[in-house]
Amino acid sequence: MGEHSRREFLKGMAAAAAGAVVLGEGCAVEPTLEGVEAREEREYVEPAGIENFRDLSGGVLIITANEAEETGVMLTLRDRSRKREEREAGAGFTFDKRGVLNRAIGKADILNGDQVESQQVPIVIANAEDWGNEDLQKRIGDEHFAMIQLRGHTDDMPVLYELARDKMSPHATVLFGGCRGAKKIPEYYDPNHPIIADTGTGESAVNTYILMRVIDEIGTCENWEELYVRLEENADLGSLGIVAPGGPGYEQLATK
């Protein structure tokens, strides 16, 4: 499917899902305020407690804008998992659009040599272009997910978010995997579905790494502030401009 056809297809998907969502032209386009009606600033409601988001036993859903993004997700997940498996036994990730990733849900007592308690997290990858496909819907099933990542251009996020709405658990963390995805937070902030994004231009491998770090860290953090600090202090993520609940400026951005 060519780029023009892909965008026309996704526009149709958006119209069906949300009534009137318009896609832009991708990461290279700078945001503009021209023609945009100013929104009244909303009162900020803090995200629900992080303890409501820790249980990922129902799985993580990754919705991609196209086949290229889908392939990138699979390749980078396998690569990241292989590197992790070299460091930690039992953390392997092998799948064909559906698989299982191990993540920590407890803190290890290193002095006593205890292992970190882990939980298997099912991973489901869905290409938005195939959303009406019967096989895809069977793979997704009736599950509602406590974590969903959207992968595509920033201007694909509105369409992907509308598809994701019906698959979210009552409490679900949403990751925007588009370039400078943080600029979309004001449109979609919900205290029961808080958004994590960044202000940089992330490649597929970077977005996958962010996802894996959040999967790992959210299970052992006491609050959102601790999660933000862990992400921000990570050497591979610190330069991306991570925007997450508990971080500086999140309240102002979410009510912008």
HELIX and SHEET records of a PDB file:
HELIX    1   1 GLU A    3  ALA A   18  1                                  16    
HELIX    2   2 ILE A   50  PHE A   53  5                                   4    
HELIX    3   3 GLU A   67  ARG A   87  1                                  21    
HELIX    4   4 ILE A  110  ASN A  112  5                                   3    
HELIX    5   5 ALA A  128  ASP A  130  5                                   3    
HELIX    6   6 GLU A  134  ILE A  140  1                                   7    
HELIX    7   7 THR A  154  ASP A  156  5                                   3    
HELIX    8   8 MET A  157  ARG A  165  1                                   9    
HELIX    9   9 GLY A  181  LYS A  184  5                                   4    
HELIX   10  10 ILE A  185  TYR A  188  1                                   4    
HELIX   11  11 SER A  204  ILE A  218  1                                  15    
HELIX   12  12 TRP A  224  GLU A  233  1                                  10    
HELIX   13  13 GLY A  238  LEU A  240  5                                   3    
HELIX   14  14 TYR A  250  ALA A  254  1                                   5    
SHEET    1   A 7 ARG A  98  ALA A 104  0                                        
SHEET    2   A 7 SER A 118  ASN A 127 -1                                        
SHEET    3   A 7 VAL A  60  THR A  64  1                                        
SHEET    4   A 7 PHE A 145  ARG A 151  1                                        
SHEET    5   A 7 MET A 168  GLY A 177  1                                        
SHEET    6   A 7 ILE A 195  ASP A 198  1                                        
SHEET    7   A 7 ILE A 242  VAL A 243 -1                                        
END                                                                             
